[in-house]
Every structure is written in structure tokens, then in C-alpha cells.
Amino acid sequence: MLVPTRKLLAQLHGWLGVVSAAFIMLVAGSGVMLAFVGELFLAQYGDVLKATPALANPQVANVTTLIASATKGYEDNFQTVGVLMPNSRVEGIETAMVFVMPTGSQASEGIRMLSIDPWSAQFKGDFPLSGAFAHELIDFHHSLLLGDPGIIFVCILAILLIFFVITGLYIWLPKYNKNWRKSTPLNFRRGIKKSCFSLHTWFGVWGALFIIYFCLTGLALAKPGWFSPLLSPPNYAPPISAGFEKICNDRITPDDAETVGNKQFPGKTLATFFMPNVENGPYMLTYRSSDDNNKRDGDGRIFIHASCKGLMHIERAELSKTSVQVTDMLLSLHGGYSFGKALGPILVVFTGLSLIILVVTGVVKFFTRTISRRRNT
């Protein structure tokens, strides 16, 4: 005998929800916490990441000065990987972060962050990136600390969540065109079972679009190739046609590269500065302004050859293909940064808490209904 569609979907909705409940709560909870990633860094490292300009219109030190200050203050050998300017990757961190690969006594700890006051160029302190709770939380949210298999597993959870939203709405939608608003009141006066049903319905209906949005942007961020040709896989190297395979006898210093970048992007501020990661490779600089779509790294990027004077490749978001622009914006879209400093965290927190409430009430509802049916049988 065939099971009616609505009943079959309700069974799948319940059983799959119970099986995946704990993992959904972990991903949702870590997502809520990441809405306050700056606060988490500051809570752990405090004054190391704080700096206050002494003048009304202070000038931020250039990259060369920041690296020199890090070299003097750290007092150990390292290879510079790059520099994050104040409030660039993490809002609220006021210092510049020179991230390095130690080659001395602390080489085994991996990448280390050296904090520099961007105005006085004073060394503030350092810490291993792997020891930063907020950084590990990002990896946990992305892959549950399981690497590539974890990324696939989290993607499966996102697909399941979309399935839960669609099937939940289908099961819930009133028959015979009843007024849907009457189906979503919050009512806590009828026992735990009906109170859970009321909460589950309310957050399921009003959080549906937000859950689908964050699931889709999370999937696209983790696996942009799945959305081809709508998205283009991110590329952090200049195209072959730019001619960067050449080898010249010039020596382009970080100061030279920053000067060239500033000239190409007037009115924008330097967000990130990456040193060449291979011999004779290019510097990569990103620039941003307040009206950029990519709130993390900015809409401007330039590659500057390390040994060939005048050889550069410039990328401006407004001139790129739509698929490239959207791909570059994915972190801003998924993290809520595209919605502003106030609304973005509110949406992230509301969606994450909605998921947690949906999981808890759904599990309670599932088991109370199962127990009730067995008793009746």
C-alpha cells in the first residue's frame, strides 16, 4: 500500500531531523558565535589587539614599517606571509596583523600573528593562529575540524536543512485555503508537546527564507564549483596572459608594491598585503572602500611582479564577470557583512537561534509523538 505523500514527507522530515539534530546544532551554534568573531578575538587577547590613535587625523604606517616593527619586537626569525590592516578581515581588531611563519624556536607552532599599533608602529604582542579560539571556530563551522570530508558533511547538512524547510512548509501549509496567520501564534498554555509545536511552527515559518539563504550561500562558499556557471571558482593568482612567468633583474620591495597599489586605487584603503608565496612570484594587495560589495577584502585587487618593474595585473570588481563578482562576495553574503554592522549580526543570530530552537522542539515533538503513538497502540 502506497504511503500518502504528506505522511511520507513527515516521516522523512522527522527521522532525518532526529539523526542530524546534534550536528545541525553544532554548526548553527558556531555560526551564531562567529557573528561576534571580533569580540572573541578581543576577549582572548585583549590589549594585544587594541590601539588608539593619538592624533585627530593619524596616518597609518606603511607595510614596510609594520614588518620592520614586527621583526624588532618579535626577536626571533620568521618569514613574512602578509599583513592584515586594521579592521580588515576581522572588524574590531584595531591593530595591524603581520602574519608570519616562524623559522626559529617556535617554528613548530605554524603561522603566528604579530600585532602592531598601526599609528605608532609599536609591537603589541603575538600569538599562534592555531591557538586563537575564534580562528579554530571558523574551521569548526566550515568543516567540523575534519578537513575535506568535514566540508562535504557540512554541505550535506545544508542540503538537508533546505529539505527540512521545504517539507516542513509543505506539511504545515493549511488545507482548504485557511488563513495562514492563524496557524503561527505562539502559545505556551497547552503543555510541553503543543508548546514545542507552537515554537517549531513559528520559527519554521518566519525563519524559512533566512535558513535557505544562509544554507545556499554556505554551500556556494564551500563548493562554488557546484554552482558553475553561476559562480566562478576563486582565483588568487594572476592569469597566465599577464606574463608573470618572466624573470627580471629589478627588485621590487614591499614599499614599492604598496606605492604602486595606492596609486592604482586612489580613494580606497589597503586591506590586505600578501608577500610572494613562491620565488619570483607576485605581491598581492587588496583595496576596499565603504561602498564595496566585498566587505572583507574590497573590490580592488592588484598583483605586482617582484622582479620586473612595471609588470602588474589589476582586477576591479565592477569590470569583472557577474559570476566572479558574486564569488568574491560570498564570504560577505554568508557572514551577513553585506547587510551592515548592525543588521548583519542580527540576521545571523536570529537564523542560528531559530535553527537551534527548531532542532530542540522538533526532537521533543518527534519523541513525544512517537511515545504517544506507542501507548495508544
Secondary structure, DSSP 8 states (H G I E B T S, - for coil): ----HHHHHHHHHHHHHHHHHHHHHHHHHHHHHHTTHHHHHHHHHGGGG----SSSS-----HHHHHHHHHHHH-S-EEEEEEE-TTSSSTT--SEEEEEEE-STTGGG--EEEEE-TTT--EEEEEEGGG-HHHHHHHHHHHTT-HHHHHHHHHHHHHHHHHHHHHHHHHHS-GGG--GGGG-----SSHHHHHHHHHHHHHHHHTHHHHHHHHHHHHHHH-GGGGTTTS-----S--GGG-TT---S----HHHHHHHHHHHSTT-EEEEEE--SSTT-EEEEEEE-TT-S-TTT-SEEEEEESSSTT-EEEEEGGGS-HHHHHHHHHHHHHTTGGG-TTHHHHHHHHHHHHHHHHHHHHHHHHHHHHHHHHHH-
